[in-house]
């Protein structure tokens, strides 16, 4: 088991290096706006542009820039400074992580509870009206774009313009350390909107897995031994059917921890996704790089955790 974990750790480090190189190539090699010109303002003087390039190290060879880029990240976890407002990128991103984590973790809890329960119920009641209604609603949830669903939800349920005012309007987010009650109220609607599509996917996936498992020989053996149907379904069926969901959950949560751009933009939540969107629109490359690397790191770390958890659940994956 230890050898398996070490292999996965080493592979994660290699993958992070590859991701960092790709990010660096995209922003420094492929054609894009000149960072020095962006920082110099409109109609910049060539001498000013050259001075800014020297200050930022943009006049160095590519490999030298990449070396210092990786060195600063590894030794100091330093992503540089913003080209637009000259703030430290690390501090800017880290100040936005709590909002993104609050949104992602809350939505993940909602979609797991709702999605798995609907999937189990639909599998147990296979072929009934309840099953068809549940899968029909899941199909609608998958088909509805997040930004459209968010705007419609605000129009219907927001306290300021909603037809049925229930939830806090966009832009009311505060940190949990400042006001836990307001934090909870401001995130209830974003959680539900973001969880809708994921819950629908998990419900269909859980239903499919559980139906497959319930046809296995050991399930029939359990029933033949006189086990109650509830024990057969939950102790044996769900336990086996939920294993593959661990993998996709790690991927989904890692992606959201990297920033839920659409949801954060619609509900005006100051998270990593909103920061990345603003930086892209302004051509602020250091912040875009930082948010992308943080997102990639979250995905890789979550995948590493999932691989280790999966190895405990199913020892066959260690070999």
C-alpha positions as CSV (number, residue, x, y, z in Angstrom):
1,X,0.0,0.0,0.0
2,X,2.8,2.4,0.8
3,X,4.5,1.8,-2.5
4,X,1.2,2.5,-4.3
5,X,0.8,5.9,-2.4
6,X,4.4,6.8,-3.2
7,X,3.9,6.1,-6.9
8,X,0.7,8.2,-7.0
9,X,2.5,11.1,-5.1
10,X,5.4,11.1,-7.6
11,X,3.0,11.0,-10.5
12,X,1.1,13.9,-9.1
13,X,4.3,16.0,-8.9
14,X,5.2,15.1,-12.5
15,X,1.7,16.1,-13.6
16,X,1.9,19.4,-11.8
17,X,5.2,20.2,-13.5
18,X,3.7,19.4,-16.9
19,X,0.6,21.5,-16.2
20,X,2.9,24.4,-15.1
21,X,4.9,24.1,-18.3
22,X,1.8,24.1,-20.5
23,X,0.4,27.1,-18.7
24,X,3.7,28.9,-19.1
25,X,3.8,28.1,-22.8
26,X,0.3,29.3,-23.4
27,X,0.9,32.7,-21.8
28,X,4.5,33.3,-22.9
29,X,5.0,31.6,-26.2
30,X,1.7,31.7,-28.0
31,X,0.6,35.0,-29.5
32,X,-1.2,37.2,-26.9
33,X,-1.2,40.8,-25.6
34,X,2.1,42.1,-24.5
35,X,2.0,42.3,-20.7
36,X,4.5,45.3,-20.7
37,X,2.2,47.2,-23.1
38,X,-0.9,46.4,-21.0
39,X,0.8,47.7,-17.9
40,X,2.2,50.8,-19.6
41,X,-1.3,52.1,-20.6
42,X,-2.6,53.5,-23.8
43,X,-0.1,54.7,-26.4
44,X,2.9,53.7,-24.4
45,X,6.4,55.0,-25.1
46,X,8.8,52.3,-26.4
47,X,11.3,53.1,-23.8
48,X,8.7,52.7,-21.0
49,X,7.7,49.3,-22.5
50,X,11.3,48.2,-22.5
51,X,11.8,49.3,-18.9
52,X,8.7,47.4,-17.8
53,X,9.9,44.3,-19.7
54,X,13.2,44.5,-17.9
55,X,11.5,45.0,-14.5
56,X,9.2,42.0,-15.0
57,X,12.0,39.9,-16.6
58,X,10.1,39.5,-19.8
59,X,13.2,40.3,-21.9
60,X,14.9,37.1,-20.6
61,X,15.0,33.8,-22.7
62,X,12.0,31.5,-22.3
63,X,13.8,28.8,-20.3
64,X,15.2,31.4,-17.9
65,X,11.7,32.8,-17.3
66,X,10.3,29.4,-16.7
67,X,13.1,28.5,-14.3
68,X,12.4,31.6,-12.2
69,X,8.7,30.9,-12.5
70,X,9.0,27.4,-11.0
71,X,11.6,28.5,-8.5
72,X,9.4,31.2,-7.0
73,X,6.4,28.8,-6.8
74,X,8.4,25.9,-5.2
75,X,10.5,27.9,-2.8
76,X,8.2,30.8,-1.9
77,X,4.8,29.8,-3.3
78,X,5.0,33.1,-5.1
79,X,3.0,33.8,-8.3
80,X,4.3,37.3,-8.8
81,X,2.4,40.5,-8.9
82,X,-0.6,41.6,-10.9
83,X,0.1,43.5,-14.1
84,X,-3.0,45.7,-13.6
85,X,-3.1,46.8,-9.9
86,X,0.4,45.6,-8.7
87,X,-1.0,43.4,-5.9
88,X,0.5,40.1,-4.7
89,X,-1.2,37.4,-6.8
90,X,-0.9,34.8,-3.9
91,X,-2.6,37.1,-1.5
92,X,-5.3,38.0,-4.0
93,X,-6.1,34.3,-4.8
94,X,-5.9,33.1,-1.2
95,X,-8.3,35.8,-0.1
96,X,-10.8,34.4,-2.6
97,X,-10.4,30.7,-1.7
98,X,-12.8,30.7,1.3
99,X,-15.7,31.9,-0.9
100,X,-15.0,29.3,-3.5
101,X,-14.6,26.6,-1.0
102,X,-17.8,27.6,0.7
103,X,-19.7,27.4,-2.6
104,X,-18.1,24.2,-3.7
105,X,-18.3,22.2,-0.5
106,X,-21.9,23.3,0.3
107,X,-23.1,22.5,-3.3
108,X,-21.3,19.1,-3.1
109,X,-23.1,18.2,0.1
110,X,-26.4,19.1,-1.5
111,X,-25.9,17.2,-4.7
112,X,-24.6,14.1,-3.0
113,X,-27.6,13.9,-0.6
114,X,-30.2,14.7,-3.3
115,X,-28.6,12.8,-6.2
116,X,-27.8,9.6,-4.3
117,X,-31.2,9.4,-2.6
118,X,-33.1,10.0,-5.9
119,X,-30.9,7.5,-7.7
120,X,-31.5,4.8,-5.0
121,X,-35.2,5.5,-4.9
122,X,-35.5,5.4,-8.7
123,X,-33.6,2.1,-8.9
124,X,-35.7,0.4,-6.2
125,X,-38.9,1.7,-7.8
126,X,-37.7,0.8,-11.3
127,X,-40.4,1.2,-14.0
128,X,-42.9,3.0,-11.8
129,X,-44.2,6.5,-12.3
130,X,-41.9,7.7,-9.6
131,X,-38.9,6.4,-11.5
132,X,-40.0,8.0,-14.7
133,X,-40.6,11.4,-13.0
134,X,-37.3,11.3,-11.2
135,X,-35.3,10.5,-14.4
136,X,-37.3,13.1,-16.3
137,X,-36.5,15.7,-13.8
138,X,-32.8,14.6,-13.9
139,X,-32.8,15.0,-17.6
140,X,-34.1,18.6,-17.3
141,X,-31.5,19.3,-14.6
142,X,-28.7,18.1,-16.8
143,X,-30.0,20.1,-19.8
144,X,-30.4,23.4,-18.0
145,X,-27.2,25.6,-18.3
146,X,-26.0,26.9,-14.9
147,X,-26.0,30.6,-15.9
148,X,-29.6,30.3,-17.2
149,X,-30.8,28.4,-14.2
150,X,-29.1,31.0,-11.9
151,X,-30.7,34.0,-13.7
152,X,-34.1,32.3,-13.6
153,X,-33.8,31.4,-9.9
154,X,-32.8,35.0,-9.1
155,X,-35.8,36.3,-11.1
156,X,-38.2,33.9,-9.3
157,X,-36.8,33.6,-5.7
158,X,-34.6,36.6,-5.0
159,X,-35.7,38.9,-2.2
160,X,-35.2,42.1,-4.2
161,X,-36.7,41.3,-7.6
162,X,-38.1,37.8,-7.2
163,X,-41.7,36.8,-7.8
164,X,-41.6,34.5,-4.8
165,X,-39.0,36.2,-2.5
166,X,-37.3,33.5,-0.4
167,X,-33.5,33.7,-0.8
168,X,-31.0,36.5,-0.4
169,X,-30.2,38.5,-3.6
170,X,-26.8,38.3,-5.4
171,X,-24.0,40.3,-3.9
172,X,-24.8,39.7,-0.3
173,X,-22.1,37.2,0.4
174,X,-20.1,37.6,3.6
175,X,-17.4,35.4,5.1
176,X,-18.5,32.8,7.6
177,X,-16.1,34.3,10.2
178,X,-17.9,37.7,9.9
179,X,-21.6,36.6,10.0
180,X,-22.4,32.9,9.8
181,X,-26.1,33.5,9.4
182,X,-25.7,35.8,6.5
183,X,-23.1,33.5,5.0
184,X,-25.6,30.7,5.0
185,X,-28.5,32.8,3.7
186,X,-26.4,34.2,0.8
187,X,-25.2,30.8,-0.3
188,X,-28.5,28.8,-0.2
189,X,-29.6,29.7,-3.7
190,X,-26.2,29.4,-5.3
191,X,-25.8,25.9,-3.6
192,X,-29.1,24.8,-5.1
193,X,-28.4,26.1,-8.5
194,X,-24.9,24.7,-8.7
195,X,-26.0,21.3,-7.3
196,X,-28.9,20.9,-9.7
197,X,-26.9,19.6,-12.7
198,X,-24.6,17.5,-10.6
199,X,-27.4,16.0,-8.6
200,X,-29.1,15.0,-11.8
201,X,-25.9,13.3,-13.1
202,X,-25.3,11.5,-9.8
203,X,-28.9,10.3,-9.7
204,X,-28.7,8.8,-13.1
205,X,-25.3,7.3,-12.4
206,X,-26.4,5.9,-9.0
207,X,-29.5,4.4,-10.6
208,X,-27.6,2.7,-13.4
209,X,-24.9,1.3,-11.0
210,X,-27.4,0.1,-8.4
211,X,-29.6,-1.7,-11.1
212,X,-26.5,-3.5,-12.3
213,X,-25.4,-4.5,-8.8
214,X,-28.8,-5.7,-7.8
215,X,-28.6,-8.3,-10.6
216,X,-25.5,-9.9,-9.2
217,X,-25.4,-13.4,-7.7
218,X,-24.5,-12.4,-4.2
219,X,-27.5,-10.1,-4.1
220,X,-29.8,-13.0,-4.9
221,X,-28.0,-15.1,-2.4
222,X,-28.6,-12.5,0.3
223,X,-32.3,-12.5,-0.5
224,X,-32.4,-16.3,-0.5
225,X,-30.9,-16.3,3.0
226,X,-33.8,-14.2,4.2
227,X,-32.2,-10.8,4.5
228,X,-34.5,-7.9,4.7
229,X,-34.8,-5.9,1.4
230,X,-33.5,-2.8,3.2
231,X,-30.4,-4.6,4.2
232,X,-29.9,-6.1,0.8
233,X,-30.2,-2.7,-0.9
234,X,-28.2,-0.5,1.5
235,X,-25.7,-2.8,3.1
236,X,-24.8,-4.7,-0.1
237,X,-26.2,-3.0,-3.1
238,X,-25.5,0.7,-2.4
239,X,-22.1,-0.1,-0.9
240,X,-20.9,-1.7,-4.2
241,X,-22.7,0.8,-6.5
242,X,-21.3,3.9,-4.8
243,X,-17.7,2.9,-5.3
244,X,-17.4,4.4,-8.9
245,X,-19.1,7.6,-7.7
246,X,-16.1,8.3,-5.5
247,X,-14.0,8.8,-8.6
248,X,-16.3,11.3,-10.3
249,X,-16.9,13.1,-7.0
250,X,-13.2,13.8,-6.6
251,X,-13.0,15.1,-10.2
252,X,-16.1,17.3,-9.8
253,X,-15.1,18.7,-6.4
254,X,-11.6,19.4,-7.7
255,X,-12.9,21.3,-10.7
256,X,-15.2,23.4,-8.5
257,X,-12.5,24.2,-6.0
258,X,-10.6,25.7,-8.9
259,X,-13.4,28.1,-9.4
260,X,-17.1,27.9,-10.4
261,X,-16.9,30.8,-12.9
262,X,-20.5,30.9,-14.1
263,X,-22.1,30.6,-10.6
264,X,-19.8,33.0,-9.0
265,X,-20.3,35.6,-11.8
266,X,-24.1,35.2,-11.7
267,X,-24.4,35.5,-7.9
268,X,-21.5,38.0,-7.6
269,X,-19.5,35.8,-5.2
270,X,-15.9,36.9,-4.8
271,X,-14.3,33.6,-5.4
272,X,-11.5,32.2,-7.6
273,X,-13.7,31.8,-10.6
274,X,-14.8,35.4,-10.6
275,X,-11.2,36.6,-10.1
276,X,-10.1,34.5,-13.1
277,X,-12.9,35.9,-15.2
278,X,-12.0,39.5,-14.3
279,X,-8.3,38.8,-14.9
280,X,-8.9,37.3,-18.3
281,X,-11.0,40.3,-19.4
282,X,-8.2,42.6,-18.4
283,X,-5.3,40.5,-19.7
284,X,-3.8,40.2,-16.2
285,X,-1.6,37.2,-16.9
286,X,-0.1,36.5,-13.5
287,X,-3.5,36.3,-11.8
288,X,-4.8,34.0,-14.6
289,X,-1.7,31.8,-14.2
290,X,-2.2,31.7,-10.5
291,X,-5.8,30.7,-10.6
292,X,-5.2,28.1,-13.3
293,X,-2.4,26.5,-11.2
294,X,-4.4,26.6,-8.1
295,X,-7.3,24.9,-9.9
296,X,-5.0,22.3,-11.4
297,X,-3.5,21.6,-8.0
298,X,-6.9,21.2,-6.5
299,X,-7.9,18.7,-9.2
300,X,-4.7,16.7,-8.9
301,X,-4.8,16.6,-5.1
302,X,-8.4,15.5,-5.1
303,X,-7.6,12.8,-7.6
304,X,-4.7,11.6,-5.4
305,X,-7.0,11.4,-2.4
306,X,-9.6,9.6,-4.5
307,X,-7.0,7.1,-5.7
308,X,-5.9,6.4,-2.1
309,X,-9.5,6.1,-0.8
310,X,-10.3,3.9,-3.8
311,X,-7.4,1.6,-3.0
312,X,-8.8,1.0,0.5
313,X,-12.3,0.4,-0.9
314,X,-11.1,-1.9,-3.7
315,X,-7.6,-3.4,-3.1
316,X,-7.4,-4.6,-6.7
317,X,-6.5,-1.1,-7.9
318,X,-3.1,-1.2,-6.1
319,X,-1.7,-3.7,-8.6
